[in-house]
């Protein structure tokens, strides 16, 4: 006799707590899950692709001055979007640092978290590429610097680590993200004394993350879904509901009677003659 197997995942029910099961069910709706998964998937993809394909992908996704030109000379939206998924160096470490996005989503909400890191990514890119343009115009950089390759999630990750180190819940978890930020900071800011544009962008992302954390702490309440307000007395909605209730009440009939008259006549009281003795 064949044994019927239980549905997949049903055996995990008794072993997992209800809060963990609820967290797993909510995981696909968390943007941090998809971003970390995409960064983790890029690790084997960039290792398996031929070097010329990897170079072509990074060249197309680079947020340099050439790609940031408006169409048709460039593709700014595409490069700004794809660049955050294509690391250049130490590919394996970025998904680990990007785990801080889970703390940011938990503290700020999904929409606020995505908007915050995206805003800083665009602003830091504009700052660094504006600096490159200014240096080219003044002769301190060659013209070829306008096409220098610039990809990677560093601006997003630095912002997320800064927000997680200051806004994560519970408060003790902030020490974890602060430690990770301290470990990454020396490499991210290494070229700052020499005016390296990437280091300037990392510093700008860190400062922007601190500013956003302060803004969310003191001036920006978390987004919540609006609940429909109750109708005020005397409004059109209430008058319609009262009219409907009155209509339904008027259609009720007395128990035991088969009449459907909406306004039945009251029963007649017995006469005195019927109550007097014979």
ChimeraX attribute file (.defattr): number of C-alpha atoms within 10 A of each C-alpha:
attribute: neighborCount
match mode: 1-to-1
recipient: residues
	/A:1	3
	/A:2	4
	/A:3	5
	/A:4	6
	/A:5	6
	/A:6	8
	/A:7	7
	/A:8	7
	/A:9	7
	/A:10	9
	/A:11	10
	/A:12	10
	/A:13	10
	/A:14	8
	/A:15	9
	/A:16	11
	/A:17	11
	/A:18	11
	/A:19	9
	/A:20	10
	/A:21	14
	/A:22	11
	/A:23	12
	/A:24	11
	/A:25	10
	/A:26	10
	/A:27	14
	/A:28	11
	/A:29	11
	/A:30	16
	/A:31	17
	/A:32	23
	/A:33	15
	/A:34	13
	/A:35	17
	/A:36	21
	/A:37	14
	/A:38	15
	/A:39	24
	/A:40	19
	/A:41	14
	/A:42	18
	/A:43	18
	/A:44	12
	/A:45	12
	/A:46	18
	/A:47	11
	/A:48	11
	/A:49	11
	/A:50	10
	/A:51	11
	/A:52	9
	/A:53	12
	/A:54	17
	/A:55	15
	/A:56	11
	/A:57	16
	/A:58	21
	/A:59	19
	/A:60	20
	/A:61	26
	/A:62	26
	/A:63	33
	/A:64	28
	/A:65	20
	/A:66	17
	/A:67	23
	/A:68	21
	/A:69	14
	/A:70	11
	/A:71	10
	/A:72	7
	/A:73	10
	/A:74	16
	/A:75	17
	/A:76	19
	/A:77	17
	/A:78	15
	/A:79	21
	/A:80	22
	/A:81	15
	/A:82	18
	/A:83	23
	/A:84	23
	/A:85	20
	/A:86	23
	/A:87	21
	/A:88	16
	/A:89	10
	/A:90	8
	/A:91	18
	/A:92	15
	/A:93	14
	/A:94	20
	/A:95	20
	/A:96	14
	/A:97	20
	/A:98	25
	/A:99	20
	/A:100	28
	/A:101	28
	/A:102	21
	/A:103	25
	/A:104	29
	/A:105	21
	/A:106	18
	/A:107	20
	/A:108	23
	/A:109	16
	/A:110	19
	/A:111	12
	/A:112	17
	/A:113	22
	/A:114	18
	/A:115	11
	/A:116	21
	/A:117	24
	/A:118	18
	/A:119	16
	/A:120	24
	/A:121	27
	/A:122	16
	/A:123	16
	/A:124	23
	/A:125	24
	/A:126	17
	/A:127	16
	/A:128	21
	/A:129	21
	/A:130	15
	/A:131	16
	/A:132	23
	/A:133	18
	/A:134	13
	/A:135	15
	/A:136	16
	/A:137	12
	/A:138	10
	/A:139	10
	/A:140	10
	/A:141	14
	/A:142	12
	/A:143	14
	/A:144	8
	/A:145	16
	/A:146	18
	/A:147	14
	/A:148	15
	/A:149	17
	/A:150	20
	/A:151	24
	/A:152	24
	/A:153	20
	/A:154	21
	/A:155	26
	/A:156	25
	/A:157	26
	/A:158	30
	/A:159	33
	/A:160	31
	/A:161	30
	/A:162	27
	/A:163	33
	/A:164	31
	/A:165	27
	/A:166	22
	/A:167	23
	/A:168	25
	/A:169	14
	/A:170	10
	/A:171	11
	/A:172	10
	/A:173	15
	/A:174	21
	/A:175	14
	/A:176	15
	/A:177	23
	/A:178	17
	/A:179	13
	/A:180	17
	/A:181	23
	/A:182	12
	/A:183	11
	/A:184	15
	/A:185	16
	/A:186	11
	/A:187	10
	/A:188	19
	/A:189	16
	/A:190	14
	/A:191	14
	/A:192	15
	/A:193	9
	/A:194	9
	/A:195	11
	/A:196	15
	/A:197	19
	/A:198	21
	/A:199	21
	/A:200	22
	/A:201	26
	/A:202	25
	/A:203	20
	/A:204	22
	/A:205	27
	/A:206	24
	/A:207	16
	/A:208	23
	/A:209	26
	/A:210	18
	/A:211	14
	/A:212	21
	/A:213	23
	/A:214	15
	/A:215	12
	/A:216	17
	/A:217	14
	/A:218	9
	/A:219	10
	/A:220	13
	/A:221	10
	/A:222	12
	/A:223	11
	/A:224	7
	/A:225	5
	/A:226	6
	/A:227	6
	/A:228	6
	/A:229	6
	/A:230	8
	/A:231	10
	/A:232	9
	/A:233	9
	/A:234	10
	/A:235	9
	/A:236	11
	/A:237	13
	/A:238	14
	/A:239	12
	/A:240	12
	/A:241	11
	/A:242	13
	/A:243	12
	/A:244	12
	/A:245	12
	/A:246	11
	/A:247	12
	/A:248	11
	/A:249	11
	/A:250	14
	/A:251	14
	/A:252	14
	/A:253	15
	/A:254	10
	/A:255	7
	/A:256	6
	/A:257	7
	/A:258	8
	/A:259	11
	/A:260	12
	/A:261	11
	/A:262	13
	/A:263	10
	/A:264	13
	/A:265	7
	/A:266	6
	/A:267	6
	/A:268	6
	/A:269	6
	/A:270	8
	/A:271	8
	/A:272	8
	/A:273	8
	/A:274	8
	/A:275	8
	/A:276	7
	/A:277	6
	/A:278	5
